Amino acid sequence: MATDHSSSFRILYPHWRKEYAAALVELDRKKLPERVVAVEATIYARFQQISQNSPHDAERQAIADALAALRRSQER
C-alpha cells in the first residue's frame, strides 16, 4: 500500500523560503544579484511582520542564517 506523504510535507517559513532557495542555487552570476535583492526584500518584510512576536524566535534565527548564507553566496 503506497502512502502519499506530499500532504504531510510542509515548507518551513513559506513567506520567504522558496525565493531564498532559488537564490542559493542560481548559477548565473549575472542573475544572482537580482535574486538576492528580491529575496532580501521579502525576508526583511517578513522580519518586520514577526519582529515583535516572540513565538517566532526560530524563524528569526532562520532569517539571520539565511541572510548570512546569501552574503556568502555572493562571495563565491
C-alpha positions as CSV (number, residue, x, y, z in Angstrom):
1,M,0.0,0.0,0.0
2,A,1.5,3.3,-1.1
3,T,1.2,6.2,1.2
4,D,1.1,9.8,-0.1
5,H,3.4,11.9,2.0
6,S,3.0,15.0,0.0
7,S,0.1,16.2,2.1
8,S,2.2,16.0,5.2
9,F,5.2,17.8,3.7
10,R,5.3,21.4,4.8
11,I,7.8,24.1,3.9
12,L,9.1,25.9,6.9
13,Y,8.7,29.7,6.6
14,P,6.9,29.7,3.2
15,H,6.8,33.5,3.2
16,W,10.4,33.7,2.0
17,R,11.9,30.2,1.7
18,K,11.2,29.4,-2.0
19,E,12.8,32.7,-3.1
20,Y,15.7,32.0,-0.8
21,A,16.3,28.5,-2.2
22,A,16.1,29.9,-5.8
23,A,18.8,32.4,-4.9
24,L,21.1,29.8,-3.4
25,V,21.0,27.6,-6.4
26,E,21.3,30.4,-9.0
27,L,24.4,29.6,-11.1
28,D,24.2,32.6,-13.5
29,R,26.4,35.2,-11.9
30,K,24.5,38.0,-13.7
31,K,21.2,36.9,-12.3
32,L,22.4,36.2,-8.7
33,P,22.4,39.9,-7.5
34,E,18.9,40.4,-8.7
35,R,17.7,37.2,-7.0
36,V,19.5,38.2,-3.8
37,V,17.9,41.7,-3.8
38,A,14.4,40.2,-4.3
39,V,14.7,37.6,-1.5
40,E,16.3,40.1,0.9
41,A,13.3,42.4,0.4
42,T,11.0,39.5,1.0
43,I,12.9,38.4,4.1
44,Y,13.1,41.9,5.6
45,A,9.4,42.4,5.1
46,R,8.7,39.2,6.9
47,F,11.1,40.1,9.6
48,Q,9.2,43.3,10.2
49,Q,5.9,41.3,10.5
50,I,7.3,39.0,13.1
51,S,9.8,41.2,15.0
52,Q,7.5,41.9,18.0
53,N,6.1,38.4,18.3
54,S,8.1,36.0,20.5
55,P,6.7,32.7,19.2
56,H,8.7,33.4,16.0
57,D,12.2,33.1,17.6
58,A,13.0,30.1,15.4
59,E,12.1,31.9,12.2
60,R,14.1,35.0,13.3
61,Q,17.1,32.7,13.7
62,A,16.4,31.1,10.3
63,I,16.2,34.6,8.8
64,A,19.6,35.5,10.3
65,D,21.1,32.3,8.9
66,A,19.6,32.8,5.5
67,L,20.9,36.4,5.2
68,A,24.4,35.2,6.2
69,A,24.2,32.4,3.5
70,L,23.1,34.9,0.9
71,R,26.1,37.1,1.7
72,R,28.4,34.1,1.3
73,S,26.7,33.1,-2.0
74,Q,27.6,36.5,-3.4
75,E,31.3,36.0,-2.5
76,R,31.7,32.8,-4.4
